[in-house]
Amino acid sequence: RSPAVFGVPVDILHNFYADASGYINERVLILQISPVLDETKSENTESLCGSFCVPPMNELVALATSESQMSSYEVFCYPSSRGQDKNTIVQQQNPMVAQITLKVSLVQDCYPFVEFFLQPRAVIENKMPVSLCVCTPMPYTFSSSLSLMKSNDGHNDFGSNLSKRSIHELEPSDKLEIFTAGNSIAISAKCADNPIGGGVTGWLDGEWLDLPLGRSRRLLEPIRCVFPFTVRRSDPTSLNRTGGSEFFVMESQQAMAGLNMDPEIKNSSKATQNPRDDSQSALYTSDSAERPQELVRSIWLTVTNFAVDHTGDILFEQARYNAHRTNARLQNNKMLASKLHSVPFSAFSSKYHRRRITLLPNSTVPIHLVQLTMDGADGMRRSLPFCIEDIPLCDGGVESTSIQWQDDRPSEYFAYRKLSSNYQSEIHIIPEFVIFNGCTKNKVLIRSSRGEQLMLDTGKMAPIRRHHQQGLIIIIELIDLDAATTPIQVDALGLKVCILKSTSTGAPIGCMAIQTVNGARDSRLVVKIGSINNSGVSGGQGGNISGGLFSNDVLRVRCRWSELELTLNDTQLDIDKRKKNHKFKAESTHHTPISQPKDDAKFNDVQVKAAQICFHRFTVDFQRIFKDKAQLSNGSANSLLFHERSQFAMIIHQIRATDCHPETKSPVVFQSSPKTSFLELCIRTRGPLNADLVKVD
């Protein structure tokens, strides 16, 4: 909602902005602040009140002409009975601290125009991709969400005897506003959502985290914290399951400088603090701030890396050993190997990414990709260990990095990394293939060579796995049309057009385009299924399907030669004999040739005819036609109705084989009769030629 705005009456400011005189700077304007809280309605509590003294004219003019034009003050609001008889106070009540930011501008270059902004002392922002529960025993903390809970029972999970605490549920990017007085505030945190996979984590390890408060008190370095895995007493191996999901608590300026975390940052619940304690209102300015909201101190709860799972069936775990350096004896010992593996990190369902989210450790920590399987000692299949910093920054698709299993076999998963707006690294795990249903009216059923079946609605997509040896071969079925395609391989880039045939009659009823293109953020490659082209086709009953789609299509290819000669050349004659004959002819001419060959190239290039086959009136003909109105043969209902007809014909009227050797006595080896054709071949088929069974007439 928009903040409430009010102004100071003019008659009050009349004397404050009086003409310049010797005592103008002695005039004082005091604003009183009284917060309205639900707790003040109780009989045992008093209303809080604080005062703020507006700076004099000369300071306001100086602030308006400065670079920032803004300054911040802290105002302490105490109970109204403070300073009176302390014995009359019904209940001891803590003060409340608010921050007032002044933004000053000049009117007519001499009169200051002052804007006051009431702000919290500090805010805690959830910069994680998951929801958090933040608990604090301190008063006057307010969250932007409406899930504020109070617990008055004497039991708590933090190892403390405090009986009252506030738990705020913070969605991603939500803020917890702090108006608590004092030098510090104690908080604890845990993941609010229950994981859908991996280990379960609890509250912050180390009980409470003490954060300094005050204008000059800051965190000098990020604090590394851990959401520890919950120990299950029913699990005998739970004692070995240590660790958890790490996160960091830091100032917003430290995050803006870059989340290049040092892995050796110690897990400490105390930050280095400035011992200076200013209980009075003091001036704090910032030359780098451009808006009043930027002067509010912001503490981030964030992570350096998180994973986005686009497949929905993998987990992550921290690697306990390097698979490349482990000897074969250790790898064969399944019991010892299972103890070296840690608990998989928690996987959460994110409504913002619409994918599974996993909080990951520092970029230099080796991690595994885990897939649930029936093989292995613990039912998990792991990838080779890798670090997040080894994954290159890219936009996904074909530029993504392949992930290998521990047996050095390639997996179906690829990874790429990109930077988020919160200075974090997003690791996206994508499948190699996704299939997209681009049909505008029909659902499709996809069957792969691995036995997978996917039912896709219009405009939906899903990952699909290929066979490591055969590739990705699919069959597309349309249940409502009772039609399907033949198996088609789609793991290579390109466009293919497939014929849809009736599963009951085998007759074509339409066609559809299938295109494999480069993927983007969701996969490495995308297989797109186009709409069905069945113009002029009406799906009948009982297998009586019209062939109007191809009724006007005719294909005919005819090649006719009046005479066709095939000659066989012999290049392996005795070269020495030819040289000798050439030398004898040169001497008998009684003169020297102008040029004689210096090598055998002349004799090697000579080709002599050995045999010749001559075809007279040779014809080759191929036809393909589609008959629209075909009748069932013999009226049998079991006969298949095909609209496609193919014919192959070859006619040779006469053939003659001749021996071309110069020393032969009978040159004609074979010659057919000129009265009848030597060969007449005609083959007619019904149905598609690439079908499993082809009917030949």
NORRAKA-V955567 format. One record per residue. PSI is psi in whole degrees, -180 to 180 (NA if undefined). NEAR is the number of other ideal C-beta (glycine too) atoms within 10 Angstrom. Layout:
BEGIN
PSI|NEAR / PSI|NEAR
END
This chain:
BEGIN
157|3 / 142|4 / 152|6 / 143|6 / 135|7 / 161|6 / 160|7 / 131|13 / 149|8 / -37|8 / -28|7 / -36|9 / -5|14 / -48|9 / -29|10 / -33|14 / 36|13 / 171|12 / 155|5 / 133|8 / -179|9 / -19|6 / 25|7 / -37|15 / -6|12 / -13|8 / 140|14 / 136|10 / 118|17 / 128|8 / 132|13 / 134|10 / 129|17 / 103|13 / 143|16 / 112|8 / 156|17 / -27|7 / -24|14 / -12|14 / -12|9 / 152|11 / -24|6 / 2|8 / 156|15 / 162|17 / 149|16 / 149|25 / 138|15 / 159|20 / 150|14 / 127|18 / 118|12 / 134|21 / 154|19 / 173|16 / -45|19 / -34|11 / -35|16 / -40|20 / -41|17 / -37|13 / -36|21 / -30|20 / -1|13 / 177|13 / -40|8 / -35|16 / 17|17 / 153|23 / 158|21 / 146|22 / 153|19 / 129|22 / 126|19 / 126|17 / 115|23 / 164|17 / 150|21 / -23|13 / 2|14 / 134|15 / -12|8 / -157|10 / 114|7 / -20|9 / -14|5 / -9|7 / 123|13 / -45|12 / 138|10 / 129|7 / 135|20 / 148|14 / 164|18 / 138|22 / 129|22 / 156|21 / 132|21 / 125|20 / 131|22 / 132|25 / 117|18 / 134|21 / 162|14 / 139|14 / 126|9 / 27|6 / 18|8 / -29|10 / 124|13 / 138|21 / 116|12 / 131|16 / 129|13 / 134|19 / 118|17 / 122|14 / 161|19 / 164|20 / -38|23 / 162|23 / 146|21 / 120|27 / 137|19 / 103|25 / 17|23 / 158|24 / 4|24 / 162|22 / 148|19 / 149|23 / 119|17 / 124|22 / 141|22 / 141|24 / -2|18 / 150|19 / 170|16 / 52|24 / 133|21 / 137|16 / 155|21 / -23|13 / 169|15 / 18|6 / 47|14 / 125|13 / 144|11 / 138|8 / 121|14 / 7|7 / 160|7 / -4|9 / 138|6 / 170|17 / 13|11 / 5|16 / 24|9 / 158|13 / 7|7 / 132|14 / -4|12 / 128|12 / 160|18 / 134|19 / 122|18 / 133|26 / 116|18 / 120|23 / 166|16 / 131|18 / 3|14 / 161|19 / 148|19 / 113|26 / 134|19 / 121|23 / 22|22 / 137|21 / 160|19 / 176|15 / -12|16 / 169|17 / 137|24 / 131|20 / 162|23 / 160|24 / 157|24 / 166|17 / 129|21 / -36|18 / 150|15 / 135|9 / 149|21 / 0|12 / 158|20 / -168|21 / 161|22 / 132|15 / 158|22 / -156|14 / 165|20 / 132|24 / 130|18 / 27|16 / -112|14 / 148|19 / 120|22 / 116|16 / 131|23 / 147|20 / 154|21 / 159|22 / -37|20 / 12|12 / 116|20 / 163|17 / 121|18 / -23|12 / 157|16 / 146|21 / 122|21 / 126|21 / 167|22 / 134|17 / 103|24 / 150|19 / 140|23 / 132|15 / 125|12 / 120|12 / -27|6 / -14|5 / 115|10 / -22|8 / 11|10 / -21|14 / -28|8 / -6|13 / 81|17 / 173|12 / -164|19 / -164|25 / 124|26 / 151|23 / 175|26 / 145|21 / 124|22 / 165|23 / 151|18 / -32|18 / -33|13 / -35|20 / -37|20 / -28|11 / -12|11 / 134|8 / 58|23 / 79|9 / 143|20 / 125|11 / -13|10 / 11|7 / 128|14 / 148|8 / 96|11 / 141|13 / 5|17 / 136|12 / 156|20 / 125|11 / 157|18 / 123|14 / -8|6 / 133|10 / 111|10 / 107|14 / -15|11 / 162|6 / 132|18 / 160|12 / 135|13 / 122|18 / 158|15 / 118|13 / -19|8 / -13|9 / 139|17 / -24|10 / 154|11 / -30|18 / -24|12 / -14|14 / -8|22 / 129|21 / 132|22 / 126|17 / 126|25 / 137|26 / 109|22 / 172|23 / 158|23 / -36|23 / 148|24 / 155|26 / 144|26 / 114|19 / 113|23 / -6|21 / -35|19 / 11|15 / 22|13 / 160|24 / 172|24 / 147|25 / 155|21 / 135|20 / 130|19 / -17|14 / 163|14 / 118|10 / -24|19 / -26|8 / -2|7 / 134|13 / 167|7 / -29|7 / -40|8 / -38|13 / -31|14 / -22|9 / 95|13 / -36|10 / -43|7 / -36|12 / -35|18 / -30|14 / -25|11 / -19|13 / 144|20 / 180|19 / 135|21 / 146|22 / 154|29 / 139|25 / 128|22 / 154|24 / 124|16 / 124|19 / -12|9 / -46|11 / -17|17 / 35|9 / 178|20 / 137|23 / 138|24 / 129|28 / 127|25 / 157|23 / -165|25 / 159|21 / -19|19 / 0|12 / 126|17 / 140|17 / 162|22 / 152|23 / 128|23 / 132|21 / 132|19 / 132|14 / 170|11 / -10|6 / 166|7 / 168|15 / -37|12 / 14|13 / 23|10 / 142|17 / 127|19 / 152|22 / 171|21 / 144|18 / 141|20 / 160|17 / 153|14 / -34|20 / -14|13 / -15|13 / 124|21 / 156|11 / 125|10 / -177|15 / 16|11 / -155|21 / -140|19 / -12|12 / -7|14 / 161|24 / 135|14 / 147|12 / 133|18 / 145|15 / 173|16 / -24|16 / 18|10 / 14|8 / 145|8 / 141|12 / 177|18 / 10|18 / 147|25 / 157|25 / 145|22 / 163|21 / 143|21 / 163|16 / 138|11 / 175|12 / -15|7 / 25|19 / 41|18 / 159|19 / 124|20 / 121|18 / 114|20 / 125|22 / 117|22 / 153|25 / 168|24 / -38|22 / 142|23 / 148|20 / 133|26 / 130|19 / 103|23 / 7|17 / 140|19 / -15|10 / -24|10 / 145|18 / 152|15 / 146|24 / 120|14 / 127|19 / 128|16 / 168|21 / -15|17 / -1|13 / 3|7 / 149|13 / 127|10 / 127|17 / 117|13 / 128|21 / 175|11 / 129|13 / 11|10 / 160|13 / 160|19 / 149|16 / 150|20 / 145|22 / 148|16 / 162|21 / 134|13 / -30|10 / -39|6 / -16|12 / -161|12 / 106|22 / 125|16 / 159|24 / 130|16 / 125|24 / 139|19 / 105|21 / -42|13 / -25|10 / -5|18 / 49|15 / 160|25 / 163|19 / 166|20 / 162|14 / 133|13 / 139|15 / 125|14 / 20|25 / 0|16 / 149|10 / 138|11 / 180|9 / 133|11 / 147|14 / 123|12 / 145|20 / 128|17 / 128|24 / 148|20 / 133|19 / -16|13 / -37|13 / -20|18 / 5|18 / 144|23 / 137|23 / -4|23 / -174|20 / 161|18 / 148|23 / 140|15 / 123|20 / 133|17 / 119|20 / 170|14 / 139|13 / -175|22 / -112|13 / -19|14 / -18|18 / 169|25 / -42|22 / 152|22 / 130|18 / 112|22 / 131|17 / 122|24 / 178|18 / 161|15 / 131|21 / 97|14 / 44|18 / 125|9 / 3|14 / 131|22 / 122|10 / 112|15 / -171|12 / 154|6 / 28|8 / 1|17 / 85|12 / 129|24 / 147|17 / 31|21 / -22|16 / -35|22 / 16|19 / -27|15 / 12|9 / 128|12 / 130|9 / 126|10 / 130|10 / 121|10 / 130|10 / 124|11 / 126|11 / 131|13 / -35|10 / 131|10 / 122|15 / 133|11 / 122|10 / 135|13 / 119|11 / 144|12 / 117|12 / 11|10 / 36|7 / 167|13 / 106|9 / -36|12 / -38|10 / -39|9 / -35|15 / -41|14 / -42|11 / -35|10 / -39|14 / -38|11 / -41|9 / -34|10 / -36|13 / -31|9 / -13|7 / -8|8 / 28|6 / 158|7 / 132|8 / 150|10 / -42|5 / 134|5 / 146|10 / 140|11 / -7|7 / -170|7 / 12|12 / -35|8 / -40|13 / -30|15 / -27|10 / -6|8 / 129|11 / 128|11 / 132|13 / 129|14 / -43|15 / 162|16 / 135|17 / 129|15 / 127|16 / 127|20 / 128|16 / 69|15 / 126|20 / 133|16 / 128|15 / 136|15 / 130|15 / 148|15 / 122|17 / 163|15 / 117|19 / 127|14 / -42|13 / 90|9 / 145|16 / 148|9 / 134|13 / 128|10 / 16|6 / 17|7 / 131|8 / -16|7 / -8|6 / 142|14 / 139|17 / 114|19 / 135|21 / -10|22 / 130|22 / 139|16 / 146|18 / 132|15 / 125|16 / 144|15 / 127|15 / 127|16 / 114|19 / -45|17 / 149|19 / 142|16 / 131|16 / 129|15 / 138|18 / 119|17 / 10|15 / 135|12 / -22|7 / 1|5 / 149|11 / -30|6 / 96|7 / -39|13 / 116|10 / -44|13 / 142|10 / 127|13 / 168|17 / 137|8 / -7|10 / -35|6 / 158|9 / 140|13 / -39|18 / 131|13 / 109|12 / 130|10 / 123|11 / 124|12 / 134|13 / 156|18 / 136|19 / 175|21 / 145|17 / -23|10 / 15|8 / 164|15 / -38|8 / 132|7 / 127|13 / 124|12 / 126|8 / NA|9
END
